[in-house]
Amino acid sequence: EAGVAQSPRYKIIEKRQSVAFWCNPISGHATLYWYQQILGQGPKLLIQFQNNGVVDDSQLPKDRFSAERLKGVDSTLKIQPAKLEDSAVYLCASSLPSRSLYEQYFGPGTRLTVT
Amino acid sequence: KNEVEQSPQNLTAQEGEFITINCSYSVGISALHWLQQHPGGGIVSLFMLSSGKKKHGRLIATINIQEKHSSLHITASHPRDSAVYICALSSSGGSNYKLTFGKGTLLTVNP
């Protein structure tokens, strides 16, 4: 079974530029998550999709971050314009909820450096 | 106060030593997860547990729901165990399942 795919793996941009990340979840996984992990901290949920609908985006900085999941499969996360504090690893995860317990499968992440 | 507290933050051990990483939490949960993250790599799920104890190879995870505490043990540690170990909580609100992560414990096992 193929895992969660993400691209690019690394990205370096200057502040005020735009950047987009792509995620392809495990086939059949209805739930998709985007996390931001700043160095030395645990991941922080940015947005959660159930199929192509948004379930939780309460911690997404909507003035500069946007995400979409067309057709309930692939997803893109965009930052426009980027700030220095956006430097982090952006992780995508997917899951297939079963009863009340579930397990999330994580992609390799995209390491973003904003200079 | 964070909902998830891990200790220690950093841990250095010699190969072969028995390792314990602790996780305390303050909220009700559906399950607790132990995750492993290698430098530059993604996150791998090690255990998901809601009660008792689970064992996989040299790894053992325990949880005490009443005390809101979990431990991850590594027996006969090896340099390849060097990674960040993260405790995360599953909580449910209706159909929305969320993970809340600890800051992680950086484990370094020296040969």
Interface residues (C-beta under 8 A of the other chain):
Chain A: V4 T31 Y33 G40 Q41 G42 P43 K44 L45 Q48 Q50 V55 D56 L91 A93 S95 P97 S100 L101 Y102 E103 Q104 Y105 F106 G107 P108 G109 R111
Chain B: V4 S30 A31 H33 L35 G40 G41 G42 I43 V44 S45 M48 S50 I86 A88 S90 S92 S95 N96 Y97 K98 L99 F101 G102 K103 G104
